[in-house]
Amino acid sequence: MKSILALACLQLSLALLPLGARAEAPLGAAQQKTNYQATRAYYQQLLADKGRGAELGMLMNMLPKGGDLHHHYTGALYAETYLDWVDKQKYCVYQATLRIETKPEQAQPGAPCLSGSQIKDDNALYRKLLTLWSDKDFDNHSHDQPPPDKQFFDTFGYFGGVSGYSPREGLQLLKTRAKAENLQYLETMLRGAPSGNSALAANLDSLAPDAAPAAIEQALGQAAAALAADASTAEQVQRYRQDLAGFAQGMDDDDFTLRFQTYVSRNNKPSVTFAGLYAGFAAARDNPLVVGLNIVGPENGIVAMRDYALHMRMIHFLKQRFPDVKLALHAGELVLGMVPPEGLRDHIRLAVELAGAQRIGHGIDVGHERRPDSLLNEMRRRDVAVEINLTSNQFILGVQGAAHPILLYRKYGVPFVISTDDEGVSRSDISNEYLLYVNRYQPSYDELKRTVYNSIRYSFLSSADKARQKQRLEQRFAQFEARAAELRKMGR
């Protein structure tokens, strides 16, 4: 009996090794088909038997994940890492507010400012810090708390002062985690676009709210011409490209590939937003490392709501001048009550039809858009993929289960990918996002596998790189299905 148990434990430990951690002999086509069929049957058994939830979770940990396409670097690192970085930069954290002081010599008199190590020595204070620097314990016990969306975005104000410490170290941490989670490609938003010389776009700040499209186009043309001729903006763009290249150097290997999106905030005045967008487009042009551009920040912000259509027009304008730059735009991260009903009517449509987004981040309010059925059909026709962030959507917007529009996207044939958003703030990971997906929406094994492949198909990699990633993913699935077939035998 002991030998049988030992053998079973050995088989299970081998099954839990990350893909690529052990050599696998090539499998014949017939054996691969047998393993695929066994995996499909095993997965369906786990879905049907609610008493095997932990086993399903294990399988999702083992599942090849392809890529994570909606990923914020700053929000992906855990608060524990940022607390370590407090000491590495010799900063301190005020005991009363748990906010970082980047100049300890200027700490407020009489206000204790502690090192990260000192905070870790105080378990109660350490736990309190985690609840402020992330979403930890927000809804699993009674305590004073802000609205969920405020809690989420406030966390960046706590750890933001330390988040720029070492992009190389941070990226290495994310790479290590990605490989442990069987994720082979990461498309992250590490650093915002260069600011550009916004003074050269000051004419945009005086545009009337009801300015005609022709007037807006003329103002954008004047601002773009000035920025294109500006040496300081060009220097910023060049330095930005060089910095990112340095951060990424050596990150790619046989099992992992890293690329960046550049981005701008949607909550600045028009001149600042346009100058950043111009610089972001310029930084991404002919740059295989910076594969796309995004616009970020609370979509329900006053400026974001007021200028939303203007922002989409800015992006449309620049897309005509930088046609090869790919767009993944946060759009529709809104629910009824967060803004008036009128604010839910056109954000996704404008991002798709005016700005020309190839991917949409979140896309939660699609059912509230004008003629949502026609929009969904148009998204399918254009092959626009939606980045689904289940943990984030549940926490920030309160949207989950049958209320989530993933069901609409699925019904209308709009492609989607599973992603993490800000896994450090959310205290989640890509495996948990897939577990939520399969538990809540019960996709068949073929649909689950297709969703994983979508994360490569709708990445912003070059065609050649996509082909290589797809081949790598096929190899990973062959290994996974061989292991899953063995697990099915053990479970009989």
ZIBEL-V77612 format. One record per backbone hydrogen bond with DSSP energy under -0.5 kcal/mol. CO is the residue of the C=O (numbers start at 0). NH is the residue of the N-H. If there is no record, write none. Layout:
[[CO	NH] [CO	NH]]
This chain:
[[0	4] [1	5] [2	6] [3	7] [4	8] [5	9] [6	10] [7	11] [8	12] [9	13] [10	14] [11	15] [13	16] [17	20] [27	31] [28	32] [29	33] [30	34] [31	35] [32	36] [33	37] [34	38] [35	39] [36	40] [37	41] [38	42] [39	43] [40	44] [41	45] [42	46] [43	47] [44	48] [47	49] [48	51] [49	52] [51	55] [52	56] [53	57] [54	58] [55	59] [56	60] [57	61] [58	62] [64	66] [65	183] [65	184] [66	68] [67	186] [68	70] [69	420] [70	72] [70	188] [71	75] [72	75] [72	76] [74	423] [74	424] [77	80] [77	81] [78	82] [79	83] [80	84] [81	85] [82	86] [83	87] [84	88] [85	90] [86	89] [91	100] [92	113] [93	97] [98	93] [99	101] [100	91] [102	105] [103	106] [107	110] [109	111] [111	94] [111	113] [113	92] [114	118] [115	119] [116	120] [118	121] [120	122] [121	125] [122	126] [123	127] [124	128] [125	129] [126	130] [127	131] [128	131] [128	132] [129	133] [129	135] [134	137] [146	150] [147	151] [148	152] [149	153] [150	154] [151	154] [152	155] [153	156] [153	157] [154	157] [154	158] [155	159] [157	99] [158	161] [158	162] [161	164] [165	169] [166	170] [167	171] [168	172] [169	173] [170	174] [171	175] [172	176] [173	177] [174	178] [175	179] [176	180] [177	182] [178	181] [181	64] [181	65] [183	256] [184	67] [185	187] [185	258] [186	70] [187	189] [187	260] [188	72] [188	73] [195	197] [196	199] [197	200] [198	201] [200	203] [201	204] [202	205] [203	206] [207	210] [211	214] [211	215] [212	216] [213	217] [214	218] [215	219] [216	220] [217	221] [218	222] [219	223] [220	224] [221	225] [222	226] [223	227] [224	228] [226	229] [228	230] [229	233] [230	234] [231	235] [232	236] [233	237] [234	238] [235	239] [236	240] [237	241] [238	242] [239	243] [240	244] [241	245] [242	246] [243	247] [244	248] [247	250] [247	251] [252	255] [255	252] [256	185] [258	187] [259	290] [259	291] [261	293] [262	192] [263	295] [268	271] [268	272] [269	273] [270	274] [271	275] [272	276] [273	277] [274	278] [275	279] [276	280] [277	281] [278	282] [279	283] [280	284] [283	286] [288	259] [288	290] [290	325] [291	261] [292	327] [293	263] [294	329] [295	265] [297	300] [300	304] [301	305] [302	306] [304	307] [306	310] [307	311] [308	312] [309	313] [310	314] [311	315] [312	316] [313	317] [314	318] [315	319] [316	320] [317	321] [321	324] [325	292] [326	357] [326	358] [328	360] [330	362] [331	333] [331	363] [331	364] [334	337] [334	338] [338	336] [339	342] [340	343] [341	344] [344	369] [345	349] [346	350] [347	351] [348	352] [348	353] [349	353] [349	354] [350	355] [350	356] [357	384] [358	328] [359	361] [359	386] [360	330] [360	362] [362	365] [363	366] [364	367] [364	368] [365	368] [368	371] [370	374] [371	375] [372	376] [373	377] [374	378] [375	379] [376	380] [377	381] [378	382] [378	383] [379	382] [382	384] [384	359] [385	387] [385	416] [386	361] [387	418] [388	392] [389	393] [390	394] [391	395] [391	396] [392	396] [392	397] [392	398] [393	397] [397	399] [399	402] [400	403] [403	406] [404	408] [405	409] [406	410] [407	411] [408	413] [409	412] [412	414] [414	385] [416	387] [419	421] [420	71] [421	425] [422	426] [422	427] [424	134] [428	432] [429	433] [430	434] [431	435] [432	436] [433	437] [434	438] [435	439] [436	440] [437	441] [443	447] [444	448] [445	449] [446	450] [447	451] [448	452] [449	453] [450	454] [451	454] [452	455] [452	456] [453	457] [455	458] [461	465] [462	466] [463	467] [464	468] [465	469] [466	470] [467	471] [468	472] [469	473] [470	474] [471	475] [472	476] [473	477] [474	478] [475	479] [476	480] [477	481] [478	482] [479	483] [480	484] [481	485] [482	486] [483	487] [484	488] [485	489] [486	490] [487	491] [488	491]]
